[in-house]
């Protein structure tokens, strides 16, 4: 199979994986939101920053280092594996003995036992890093899709059953734990690699030289991405954090889905083109155009239909999430573009620039956090939008210099898509204000109108990204249909 065939196959199966996982997560989340209270979602949100930080230390950037290295040896794989296991156990015990302090910080005694159980996911994560890196390195997203489908389906069904049975917040805890556990079992079943008693100091130094910078940048990213949970949980209430996490889960559905697909597939593919700058730039430019067209469509339309969507799916008790969701859609709209530019730095072996960028961007987050503490959640979300736009310029400036594709060129390439979709978004938002019928019918009208207008406007103004995506879809799925 050629590299192009692998890339297309990888994108297809990665889309299947992400789409199915997100749909299951979405549907299960809707059911759980109707069965549980905002406070219970908020309790889980309070501890996620601590779990995520521990998992970042366990990975330590080694998975990216393994994917990037062309000829990984058994010494490489085994060295990373044993390091991951050692650190995962270490950080679990740190979480275990810190549980009382964390619960006291938030003044929520229930968090003690929740942390002790959910912390076990850190150990589980140590067993999957090498296995997962091998599948990504081979662009084998079909196997990953199978694993994801099975684990997400089982954990979703289990959590719904537990919620019906009255387990409250523990239905959310066991959903996460069952998904992680089953994922590990399936990874070790489908991927035949097994560890041997090998540990190489030389291999460790080589991989850590690249991965350590990614660890530092990834750690900063993890902390500051979830620090809003900490701020809201500490200075407001579990209920407010519940509203925020629910809004974020809706905004994450398109943004993370696209970002996940692009990151997983583009990194190994672009890594193989790193020595041909012309091909690298052309492929990268097309990737940005297509990715951002799709992102604008999903995020701007989601912001426009936010109220009717939340009322239809999870009910009036979550109405306060609407404004949060709308603002998060704008702040997360550039996430896929951030991911692409940062991927390019890794492809070119500039993890030092990656780290420098993360430090600069995280310093710029501090005023946003202070805004939230002093003036509230909505002003903080507005600050997140401004911060996201500034981060785009920083990322694209550094990455663009490496392949002669500047921030201005990137903006020029994506502005037509943005303008088309923004006009559509305004129209359907106004339709939601004008029509006075039940929310589900408003949502249906808005979505049908949005899809029709995007196609009409894109064809009228010959949006290159729309044509490219349409051709791919027609070629792969609907060969006998004309759009």
C-alpha positions as CSV (number, residue, x, y, z in Angstrom):
1,X,0.0,0.0,0.0
2,X,1.4,3.4,-1.0
3,X,1.7,6.3,1.4
4,X,-1.2,8.1,-0.2
5,X,-3.4,4.9,0.1
6,X,-2.4,4.6,3.7
7,X,-3.2,8.2,4.4
8,X,-6.7,7.9,2.8
9,X,-7.4,4.7,4.6
10,X,-6.1,6.2,7.8
11,X,-8.4,9.2,7.4
12,X,-11.3,7.0,6.6
13,X,-10.9,4.8,9.6
14,X,-9.9,7.7,11.9
15,X,-13.1,9.4,10.9
16,X,-15.1,6.3,11.6
17,X,-13.4,5.9,15.0
18,X,-13.8,9.5,16.0
19,X,-17.3,9.9,14.6
20,X,-18.6,6.7,16.3
21,X,-16.9,7.5,19.6
22,X,-18.2,11.1,19.5
23,X,-21.7,9.9,18.6
24,X,-21.7,7.4,21.4
25,X,-20.3,9.9,23.8
26,X,-22.9,12.5,22.7
27,X,-25.9,10.1,23.0
28,X,-24.7,8.7,26.3
29,X,-24.0,12.2,27.5
30,X,-27.5,13.3,26.7
31,X,-29.1,10.4,28.5
32,X,-26.9,10.9,31.5
33,X,-27.6,14.7,31.5
34,X,-31.3,13.9,31.8
35,X,-30.7,11.3,34.6
36,X,-28.1,13.2,36.6
37,X,-27.7,16.7,38.0
38,X,-25.2,19.4,36.9
39,X,-23.5,19.1,40.2
40,X,-22.5,15.5,39.6
41,X,-20.8,16.4,36.3
42,X,-19.1,19.3,38.1
43,X,-17.6,16.9,40.6
44,X,-15.9,14.9,37.9
45,X,-14.7,18.1,36.2
46,X,-13.0,19.2,39.4
47,X,-10.5,16.3,39.4
48,X,-9.8,16.0,35.7
49,X,-6.9,18.4,35.7
50,X,-5.1,16.2,38.3
51,X,-5.7,13.0,36.3
52,X,-4.6,14.7,33.1
53,X,-1.4,16.1,34.5
54,X,-0.5,12.6,35.9
55,X,-1.1,11.0,32.5
56,X,1.1,13.6,30.8
57,X,4.0,12.7,33.1
58,X,3.4,9.0,32.3
59,X,3.6,9.6,28.6
60,X,6.5,12.1,28.9
61,X,6.4,12.7,25.1
62,X,7.6,9.2,24.3
63,X,4.6,8.2,22.2
64,X,5.4,11.1,19.8
65,X,9.1,10.3,19.8
66,X,8.3,6.7,18.9
67,X,6.0,7.7,16.1
68,X,8.5,10.2,14.7
69,X,11.5,7.8,14.8
70,X,11.8,5.9,11.5
71,X,13.4,2.7,12.6
72,X,12.3,1.9,16.2
73,X,14.1,-1.1,17.8
74,X,13.0,-3.5,20.5
75,X,15.2,-1.5,22.9
76,X,13.2,1.6,22.1
77,X,9.8,0.0,22.6
78,X,10.8,-1.9,25.8
79,X,12.6,1.1,27.3
80,X,9.5,3.3,26.9
81,X,7.2,0.6,28.1
82,X,9.0,0.0,31.4
83,X,9.4,3.8,32.0
84,X,5.7,4.3,31.4
85,X,4.7,1.5,33.9
86,X,7.1,2.8,36.6
87,X,5.9,6.4,36.3
88,X,2.2,5.4,36.2
89,X,2.4,3.6,39.5
90,X,4.4,6.5,41.0
91,X,1.8,9.1,40.0
92,X,-1.1,6.9,41.1
93,X,0.3,6.9,44.6
94,X,0.8,10.7,44.4
95,X,-2.9,11.1,43.5
96,X,-4.0,8.6,46.2
97,X,-2.2,10.3,49.0
98,X,-3.2,13.8,47.7
99,X,-6.9,13.0,47.5
100,X,-7.8,14.5,50.9
101,X,-5.9,17.7,50.1
102,X,-7.7,18.0,46.7
103,X,-11.1,17.4,48.3
104,X,-10.4,20.0,51.0
105,X,-9.3,22.5,48.3
106,X,-12.7,22.2,46.6
107,X,-14.6,21.6,49.9
108,X,-16.1,18.5,48.5
109,X,-15.5,15.4,50.6
110,X,-16.9,13.0,48.0
111,X,-13.8,13.7,45.8
112,X,-11.6,11.5,48.1
113,X,-12.9,8.2,47.0
114,X,-13.6,9.3,43.4
115,X,-9.9,10.3,43.0
116,X,-8.7,7.0,44.5
117,X,-10.7,5.0,41.9
118,X,-10.3,7.2,38.9
119,X,-6.6,7.6,39.6
120,X,-6.2,3.9,38.5
121,X,-6.7,5.1,34.9
122,X,-3.2,6.5,35.1
123,X,-1.8,3.1,35.6
124,X,-4.0,1.7,32.8
125,X,-2.6,4.4,30.5
126,X,0.9,3.2,31.1
127,X,0.0,-0.1,29.5
128,X,-1.3,1.4,26.3
129,X,1.2,4.0,25.2
130,X,3.6,1.7,23.3
131,X,0.8,-0.4,21.8
132,X,-1.0,2.6,20.6
133,X,2.1,4.3,19.2
134,X,2.8,1.2,17.1
135,X,-0.6,1.3,15.5
136,X,-0.3,5.0,14.8
137,X,3.1,4.5,13.4
138,X,1.8,2.0,10.9
139,X,-1.2,4.2,10.2
140,X,-3.4,1.3,11.3
141,X,-6.5,3.2,12.3
142,X,-8.8,0.3,11.4
143,X,-7.7,-1.6,14.5
144,X,-7.9,1.5,16.6
145,X,-11.5,2.1,15.3
146,X,-12.5,-1.5,16.3
147,X,-11.1,-1.0,19.8
148,X,-12.8,2.3,20.2
149,X,-16.2,1.1,19.0
150,X,-16.2,-1.8,21.4
151,X,-14.9,0.0,24.5
152,X,-17.1,3.1,24.1
153,X,-20.3,1.1,23.5
154,X,-19.8,-1.1,26.5
155,X,-18.8,1.7,28.9
156,X,-21.7,3.8,27.6
157,X,-24.3,1.1,28.3
158,X,-22.8,0.4,31.7
159,X,-22.9,4.1,32.8
160,X,-26.6,4.4,31.7
161,X,-27.5,1.3,33.6
162,X,-25.7,2.6,36.7
163,X,-27.4,6.1,36.4
164,X,-30.8,4.4,36.2
165,X,-29.9,2.3,39.2
166,X,-29.2,5.5,41.2
167,X,-25.4,5.4,41.4
168,X,-25.2,9.2,40.7
169,X,-21.7,10.5,40.1
170,X,-20.3,6.9,40.3
171,X,-22.0,6.1,37.0
172,X,-19.6,8.7,35.4
173,X,-16.6,7.2,37.3
174,X,-17.2,3.7,36.2
175,X,-17.9,4.8,32.6
176,X,-14.4,6.2,32.4
177,X,-12.8,3.2,34.2
178,X,-14.6,0.5,32.2
179,X,-13.7,2.2,28.9
180,X,-10.0,2.4,29.8
181,X,-9.9,-1.2,31.1
182,X,-11.5,-2.6,28.0
183,X,-9.4,-0.5,25.7
184,X,-6.2,-2.0,27.3
185,X,-7.5,-5.6,26.9
186,X,-8.3,-5.0,23.3
187,X,-5.1,-3.3,22.4
188,X,-3.1,-6.2,23.8
189,X,-5.4,-8.6,22.0
190,X,-5.2,-7.0,18.5
191,X,-1.5,-5.8,18.7
192,X,0.8,-8.8,19.1
193,X,3.8,-6.9,20.4
194,X,4.9,-8.1,23.9
195,X,7.5,-6.5,26.2
196,X,10.8,-8.2,26.8
197,X,13.3,-7.7,29.7
198,X,15.2,-5.0,27.9
199,X,16.1,-1.4,29.0
200,X,18.5,0.7,27.1
201,X,19.9,3.9,28.7
202,X,21.1,5.1,25.2
203,X,17.6,4.6,23.8
204,X,16.1,6.4,26.7
205,X,18.4,9.4,26.3
206,X,17.7,9.6,22.5
207,X,13.9,9.4,22.8
208,X,13.8,11.6,25.9
209,X,15.8,14.2,24.2
210,X,12.9,14.8,21.8
211,X,10.1,13.7,24.1
212,X,11.1,15.8,27.1
213,X,10.3,19.1,25.3
214,X,7.0,17.7,24.3
215,X,6.4,16.6,27.9
216,X,7.0,20.1,29.1
217,X,4.8,21.7,26.4
218,X,2.1,19.0,26.7
219,X,2.1,19.5,30.5
220,X,1.6,23.2,30.1
221,X,-1.1,22.6,27.6
222,X,-2.9,20.1,29.8
223,X,-2.7,22.3,32.9
224,X,-3.9,25.4,31.2
225,X,-6.6,23.7,29.1
226,X,-8.2,22.4,32.3
227,X,-7.3,25.1,34.6
228,X,-10.7,26.7,33.9
229,X,-12.3,23.6,35.6
230,X,-10.2,24.4,38.7
231,X,-11.1,28.1,38.6
232,X,-14.8,27.5,38.2
233,X,-14.9,24.7,40.7
234,X,-13.0,26.7,43.3
235,X,-14.5,30.1,42.9
236,X,-18.0,29.2,41.8
237,X,-19.9,25.9,42.4
238,X,-20.1,22.3,41.2
239,X,-23.4,23.3,39.5
240,X,-21.7,26.1,37.5
241,X,-18.9,23.8,36.6
242,X,-21.4,21.2,35.5
243,X,-23.0,23.7,33.1
244,X,-19.6,24.6,31.8
245,X,-18.5,20.9,31.3
246,X,-21.8,20.1,29.5
247,X,-21.3,23.1,27.2
248,X,-17.7,22.1,26.6
249,X,-18.8,18.5,25.7
250,X,-21.1,19.8,23.0
251,X,-18.4,22.2,21.7
252,X,-15.8,19.4,21.8
253,X,-17.9,17.1,19.6
254,X,-16.9,18.7,16.3
255,X,-13.7,20.5,17.4
256,X,-12.0,17.5,19.1
257,X,-13.3,15.1,16.4
258,X,-11.7,17.0,13.6
259,X,-8.6,17.8,15.6
260,X,-8.2,14.1,16.7
261,X,-8.5,12.9,13.1
262,X,-6.1,15.5,11.7
263,X,-3.5,15.1,14.4
264,X,-3.4,11.3,14.3
265,X,-3.3,11.0,10.5
266,X,-1.4,14.1,9.5
267,X,1.6,13.6,11.8
268,X,2.8,10.2,10.5
269,X,2.0,11.2,6.9
270,X,3.7,14.6,7.0
271,X,6.6,13.0,8.8
272,X,7.3,10.9,5.8
273,X,7.3,14.0,3.6
274,X,9.6,16.1,5.8
275,X,12.5,16.0,3.3
276,X,10.5,17.2,0.3
277,X,9.6,20.8,1.2
278,X,7.5,21.5,-1.9
279,X,5.3,18.4,-1.4
280,X,5.1,19.1,2.3
281,X,3.9,22.7,1.8
282,X,1.3,21.8,-0.9
283,X,-0.1,18.9,1.1
284,X,-0.1,21.0,4.3
285,X,-1.9,24.0,2.6
286,X,-4.6,21.7,1.2
287,X,-5.0,20.1,4.6
288,X,-5.5,23.5,6.3
289,X,-8.1,24.7,3.7
290,X,-10.2,21.5,3.9
291,X,-9.9,21.2,7.7
292,X,-10.9,24.7,8.5
293,X,-13.8,24.8,6.0
294,X,-15.3,21.8,7.8
295,X,-14.5,23.3,11.2
296,X,-16.2,26.6,10.4
297,X,-19.3,24.8,9.2
298,X,-19.6,22.7,12.3
299,X,-18.6,25.2,15.0
300,X,-20.4,28.3,13.6
301,X,-23.6,26.3,13.0
302,X,-23.4,24.8,16.4
303,X,-23.1,28.3,18.0
304,X,-26.2,29.4,16.0
305,X,-28.4,26.5,17.1
306,X,-27.1,26.3,20.6
307,X,-30.3,27.2,22.4
308,X,-32.7,24.9,20.4
309,X,-30.1,22.1,20.6
310,X,-29.8,22.2,24.4
311,X,-33.5,22.5,25.0
312,X,-34.2,19.7,22.7
313,X,-31.6,17.2,23.9
314,X,-31.0,17.8,27.6
315,X,-33.8,20.0,28.8
316,X,-34.5,23.3,30.4
317,X,-32.5,22.6,33.6
318,X,-29.3,23.0,31.4
319,X,-30.4,26.3,29.8
320,X,-27.6,28.2,31.5
321,X,-25.2,26.2,29.3
322,X,-26.3,28.0,26.1
323,X,-24.2,31.1,26.4
324,X,-21.2,29.0,27.6
325,X,-21.6,26.8,24.5
326,X,-21.9,29.7,22.0
327,X,-18.7,31.4,23.4
328,X,-16.8,28.1,23.5
329,X,-17.6,27.4,19.9
330,X,-15.8,30.6,18.9
331,X,-12.8,30.0,21.2
332,X,-12.4,26.3,20.0
333,X,-12.9,27.1,16.4
334,X,-9.2,27.5,15.7
335,X,-8.1,24.3,17.7
336,X,-7.7,22.2,14.5
337,X,-5.5,24.9,13.0
338,X,-3.5,25.1,16.2
339,X,-3.0,21.3,16.0
340,X,-1.9,21.4,12.4
341,X,0.7,24.1,13.0
342,X,2.1,22.4,16.1
343,X,2.2,19.1,14.2
344,X,4.4,20.8,11.6
345,X,6.9,21.8,14.3
346,X,7.1,18.2,15.5
347,X,7.4,16.9,11.9
348,X,10.3,19.2,11.3
349,X,12.0,18.1,14.6
350,X,11.6,21.5,16.3
351,X,10.2,20.4,19.7
352,X,12.3,23.2,21.1
353,X,10.1,25.7,19.3
354,X,7.0,23.7,20.3
355,X,8.0,24.2,24.0
356,X,8.8,27.9,23.6
357,X,5.4,28.5,22.0
358,X,3.6,26.7,24.7
359,X,5.3,28.7,27.4
360,X,4.5,32.0,25.7
361,X,0.9,31.0,25.1
362,X,0.4,29.9,28.7
363,X,1.7,33.1,30.0
364,X,-1.0,34.8,27.9
365,X,-3.6,32.7,29.6
366,X,-3.0,34.2,33.0
367,X,-5.0,37.4,32.3
368,X,-7.9,35.2,31.1
369,X,-7.9,33.3,34.3
370,X,-7.7,36.4,36.4
371,X,-10.6,37.8,34.4
372,X,-12.7,34.7,35.4
373,X,-11.8,35.0,39.1
374,X,-12.6,38.8,39.2
375,X,-15.5,39.2,36.7
376,X,-17.0,35.8,36.2
377,X,-17.3,32.9,33.7
378,X,-18.7,34.8,30.7
379,X,-16.0,37.5,30.6
380,X,-13.5,34.6,31.0
381,X,-14.9,32.9,27.9
382,X,-14.7,36.1,25.9
383,X,-11.0,36.2,27.0
384,X,-10.5,32.7,25.8
385,X,-11.7,33.7,22.3
386,X,-9.2,36.5,22.1
387,X,-6.5,34.2,23.4
388,X,-7.3,31.6,20.8
389,X,-6.9,34.1,18.0
390,X,-3.6,35.3,19.3
391,X,-2.3,31.7,19.7
392,X,-3.1,31.1,16.0
393,X,-0.8,33.9,14.9
394,X,2.0,32.6,17.2
395,X,1.7,29.0,16.0
396,X,1.4,29.9,12.4
397,X,4.3,32.3,12.5
398,X,6.7,29.7,13.8
399,X,5.5,26.8,11.8
400,X,5.1,28.9,8.6
401,X,8.7,30.0,8.7
402,X,9.8,26.3,8.4
403,X,8.0,25.7,5.2
404,X,7.5,29.2,3.9
405,X,3.8,29.3,4.6
406,X,3.1,32.5,6.7
407,X,0.2,33.3,9.0
408,X,-1.1,35.9,6.4
409,X,-1.1,33.2,3.7
410,X,-3.0,30.8,6.0
411,X,-5.6,33.5,6.8
412,X,-6.0,34.3,3.1
413,X,-6.6,30.7,2.4
414,X,-9.3,30.2,5.1
415,X,-11.1,33.6,5.1
416,X,-13.5,32.7,2.1
417,X,-14.7,29.7,4.0
418,X,-15.2,31.6,7.2
419,X,-17.2,34.4,5.6
420,X,-19.5,32.0,3.8
421,X,-20.2,30.0,6.9
422,X,-20.5,33.1,9.1
423,X,-23.3,34.5,6.9
424,X,-25.1,31.2,7.1
425,X,-24.7,31.1,10.9
426,X,-26.2,34.6,11.3
427,X,-29.2,33.7,9.1
428,X,-30.0,30.5,11.0
429,X,-29.5,32.2,14.4
430,X,-32.0,34.9,13.3
431,X,-34.4,32.1,12.2
432,X,-34.2,30.7,15.7
433,X,-35.3,34.0,17.1
434,X,-38.1,34.6,14.6
435,X,-39.8,31.2,14.8
436,X,-41.9,30.5,17.9
437,X,-42.5,26.7,17.9
438,X,-41.2,23.8,20.0
439,X,-37.4,23.6,20.2
440,X,-37.1,20.3,18.3
441,X,-38.9,21.8,15.3
442,X,-36.8,25.0,15.4
443,X,-33.6,22.9,15.5
444,X,-34.8,20.8,12.5
445,X,-35.6,23.9,10.4
446,X,-32.2,25.5,11.4
447,X,-30.2,22.4,10.5
448,X,-31.9,21.8,7.1
449,X,-31.6,25.5,6.2
450,X,-27.9,25.6,7.3
451,X,-26.9,22.6,5.2
452,X,-28.7,23.9,2.1
453,X,-27.2,27.4,2.4
454,X,-23.7,26.1,2.9
455,X,-23.9,24.0,-0.3
456,X,-25.6,26.8,-2.3
457,X,-23.1,29.5,-1.2
458,X,-20.1,27.3,-1.5
459,X,-21.0,26.3,-5.1
460,X,-21.9,29.9,-6.0
461,X,-18.5,31.3,-4.8
462,X,-16.5,28.2,-5.9
463,X,-15.0,27.5,-2.4
464,X,-12.1,25.3,-3.2
465,X,-12.3,23.4,0.1
466,X,-15.9,22.5,-0.4
467,X,-15.2,21.2,-3.9
468,X,-12.3,19.1,-2.6
469,X,-14.3,17.6,0.3
470,X,-17.3,17.0,-1.9
471,X,-15.2,15.1,-4.5
472,X,-13.6,12.9,-1.8
473,X,-17.0,12.1,-0.4
474,X,-18.5,11.3,-3.8
475,X,-15.5,9.2,-4.8
476,X,-15.6,7.2,-1.6
477,X,-19.2,6.9,-0.6
478,X,-21.7,8.3,-3.1
479,X,-20.3,7.7,-6.6
480,X,-23.7,7.9,-8.3
481,X,-24.9,11.0,-6.5
482,X,-24.3,14.6,-7.7
483,X,-24.3,17.4,-5.1
